[in-house]
Amino acid sequence: LSDGTNFVYGHSGIFISESCEYRRSFLNMSPKILVITNVEEDHLDYYKDIEDIKSAFHELTMKVPEDGFIICDPNDNNIPDVIADTKATIINYQDFYDADLKLKIPGIHNKKNAACAVAVATCLGITDDDARGAVVNFAGTWRRFQYKGKLESGAVVYDDYAHHPTEIKASLQGFRELYLAEDGYRLTIVFQPHLYSRTKSLLADFATSFVSADNVLFLPIYAAREVDDGTVSSKILSEETNKHKNNSASFANFDSAFETLSMMGLHDKDVIVTMGAGDAFMIGDRLLA
C-alpha cells in the first residue's frame, strides 16, 4: 500500500484479502463478497488445463452464500462456467466502469479494478460518491506501477510485478498511456520471467506481450520452486519475441543487463521498468544507487 506495507489493521468487522488459485489455496477462504477479475491459464505446473482452473474457481463461487455477492464480468471468457449454479447475487462490474474516471494510476486494467472496488462498496452500503472519491485518491501499491525514482540523466525508474502475459500487456498499456511514444518517450522493460513451467506453457503469449516497448532486456528465468530442465530459457523467449518486434535481447546475469542499460545513453525521455515476480527490481535499485 502507499504507506509501505501490505497489511492494514482496520476497526470494522470487514476483512479484505487477495487470494490466489495456486494449488486451490483460495478454497481455504469462505467469502461473503467475491471479486473475480478474470479466469485465465496460469499455474499450469499444478493445473492440467483451463477446465481444471475453471473447476477450482467454480468450487470457490459455490462457497459464497445465498445472501452474498459475486462481482465479475459474466460475459467474459470462462466466467459463465465458473458462476454456473451459484445461489449468490451476480453483479457485473462493467456496470460500474467509468472510462472518464481520472485515477492516480494509469491503465485500463486499473479502471476495471476501480469498477470492482466501487461495486464492492455498493454491496457494503457505501454511497457511490464516497466510493468513487476513495478510488480516485488511491495512489497504488508496492510493486504495482511503483515509481522508484529519477536518475541524474532525467530517466525515470519504475517497478511492476506483472509476470503473466495479460498483466504485462495491461501494464505496458498503462505506461504508454502516461508516456506516449509520439512524445518521444523510450520505454525499456527489464523483464525476469517467473518459473520455467509458466514461461514454457505461455511462451507464445509472452512473445507477443512486449510489442509496445522500445527495448526489452530479458533476465534469466527466476526458478523459485522449480528446476531447470533445459527446455526453455530467456534466450528462447527473446528469439520468439523478436519474431513479432525486433526489440529484445537476453542476458546471462544481472551484471550484463545492468551494463547494457548503463550504456544506452539514458536521458529525460527514458522510462525504465523492472518487471516480474522475482528480484528484477534490484536492477532499478542499482541504477538509482
N, C-alpha and C positions, 0 to 999 in steps of 0.2 A: 504494500500500500504506500501512499505518499509519505507516511511517517517512517518508512524504512522497515516495517515489519509485515509479516504475512498473517498476523493474528491480531484481532481487536476484541477486547473484553467488553461486552455490552451490558446493558442493565434491563433488558426486556426478556420476555420468555421466548424469543425467536432465535433459533440457531441457524446460521447460514454457513454452508460449506461447499467447496468444489470437490467433486468426486471423479474417479477415473474408472473406466471399464476394464482396465488390465486385470486379468485373472478373475474377472467378475467381482472385483473388490467393492464396487459400489452397491452390491447386493447386501452389504453389511448395514446399509442405511435404510430407513423407512420414512421417506419424505412425505410431508403433507402437501408441499408445493414442489413440483419437479420441473426444472427447465432443461430442455434438450435443444441445443442449437443446431446440431446435425448428427447424422449417423453415417460414418464412412469406414472404409477399410483401414485398419491400423492394428498394431499389436498382433500381427499375423504369425509371430513366433508362438503365440498361445492359441488364438482363434484359427479355426480351419478356413473360414471364408466369411464373406459378408453376411450370409444367412446365419452363421454361428454368432456373429456380433449382434445381429438383429434379435436373435433369441434371448441374449443377455439383456438387452435394452427392454424387450417386451416383458421379461420377468421383473424388471425394475418398475415399469409402469403399472404392472398388476399389484404392486405393493402400495401404490398410492390409494388412500381410502376413498370411499364414495363422496365424502364431503371435501375432498382435496382437489387440487388443480394440476394439470399438466400443460405447461407452456411450451409451445413448439410451432413449427410451420407444418400443419397437417398435409400440405400439398408438396412438401419437399421429398426428394428421393429417399426411399427406405423408411420414412416416418409412418406411413399408413399401416404397415405391418406391425410396427413397434407399438402403436397405440390401439390396435385392434382389441376389442372386448373389454377395454378398461372401463371401470364404472366412474372414474373421476371426471370432472369437467375439463374439457379440452379448450384451451384458449390460444388463438392464433396470434403470435407476437407481431405478425405483419400488420395487424390492425392498429398497432401502436407505433409503427415505423414512421419516422418523420425525416424525409430526405433533406429538409432545410434546417434540421436541428444543428446548432453550432456547438460542437464539442471541443474540449481542450486536446483531445487525442484524435488524429485523423483516421480515415479509413471507413469504408462501407461496413466492414465487419464490426467496427465499434458502434456504428449507428444501430446495427442489428442487436448488439449486446445491450445498448441503451434501451431499445424497444422491449427486450426481455425484462430488464430491470423495472421499467415503468409498468409492465404487465404484472409482475410480482407485487409491486407496490399497490396496484389496484386490488389485487386479491386480499391484501392486508388492510384495505380500507383507507389507504393514503390517497390524498387528493392528487389529481393529475398535475396541477400546478406545482405542488410540493415535490412530486416525483421527478418531473422534468427539471425543476430547479436544482435538484440534487445531482442528476446525471450530467448536466451541462457544467457543473463545477468540479466534476471528478477529474483528477489530474493524472490518472493512470496508476499502474502497479509496477513493482520491481520486475525487471527483465521483460517487460512488455512495452515496446516502443520507448524504452528508457533512454533519456538524454543523459550522456555521461560527461560531456564537456567539449571544449573547443581547444584546438591546437594553436600554437603561435602563428601558424600559416593562415588561420581562419577556418580551416576544415573542422567540421563537427563530427562527433563520435556518438553513436547510439549502440544500444544492445537490445536484442529481441530474442525471445525464447522459441520462436517458430521453428518447428522441426518436422512438420508434416507438409506435403506439397500444398494442400489447401491453405494452411496457415501462412506458408511462405508467400503465396500469391496475394493473399489478403494483406499481409504486412507490406509487401512491395507496393501494392496499390495505394496504401496509406502514405508511404514515403513519397511516392510520385505525386500524390495529392498536395503534399506540403512543399516538395522540392521538384518543381516542374522541369522536365528535360528541355523544353523550349526556352526556359530562362537560363539555360547553360549549366544546370547542376549536374555533376557527375556522381552517380550512385555506385558505390563499391560495396559488395557484400562479402564478408569473410564468414563462410559457412562451414560448420562442423557437422557432418551427418551423424545421426544418433542411432546406433545399433546396425549391425551388419544385416540382420533379417529385414528390418524396415527399409534400408537402402536398396536391398536386392529386390524385395517384393514390389516396391513402389518406384523402381528405377525410371521407368518411362514417364511417370508423373513428375518425379523430381526434375527430370531433364527439361521439361517444359515450364518449370516454375520460375526461372530466372531471366526470362526474355526482356523484362523491363529494367533490368540492371545493366549498367555500363561495363562493370567488371565483377567477376566472381572468383574469389580465391577459396578453393576447397582445401580444408584442413583434413588430416587423417580421420577416419571414422572413429567416433567415440564408442568404445566397445561396451562399456557399462557391464552388464551381466553376461555378455556373450564372448565367444572365442572365434577368432578369425579363421575361416575355413579356406580362404584364398579365392573365393568365387566372386567377390565384389570388393571394390576399393574406390577411393576418391578419384583416382586416375580414370577408372572406368566411368564414373559419374561425370567427370569433366568431359570426356570424349563424347558421351551421349548428349550432354548439354550443348556442346559446340556444334552438334548437328542441327540445332534449332537457331542458335545465335552464337557466333564465334567470339565469346566474351569471357571464357573461363580458363583457369589453369589449376592444377593440383600441386600440393606441396607435401613433402615427406615429413615435415615437422613445423612447429610454430616459428622457429627462428627464421627459416627460409621465407615463410609467408610474411613475417614482420619486415624482413629486409626488402622484399619486393614492395610492400606498402611504403616504406620509407623512401624509396627511390622513384615514387610516382609523381613527384613534383606537386604535392598537395597544396591547394590554395583555398580561398574562401568560397568557392563553388563546389567543393568536395564534401560529400556526405559518406561517411564510413559506418557501416552497420555490421557488428559482430552478431552472428545468428546461430542458434542451435540450443539444444537442451543440455549440452555438456559444459566445457570450460572455455569456449571460444572468447568469452568476454575478457579473458586475460590479455588478448591481443590489444583490445581497446585500452585496457588499463595501462599496458606498457607504452602505448603511443602517448598517453596523457601524463605519464610519469615525468 
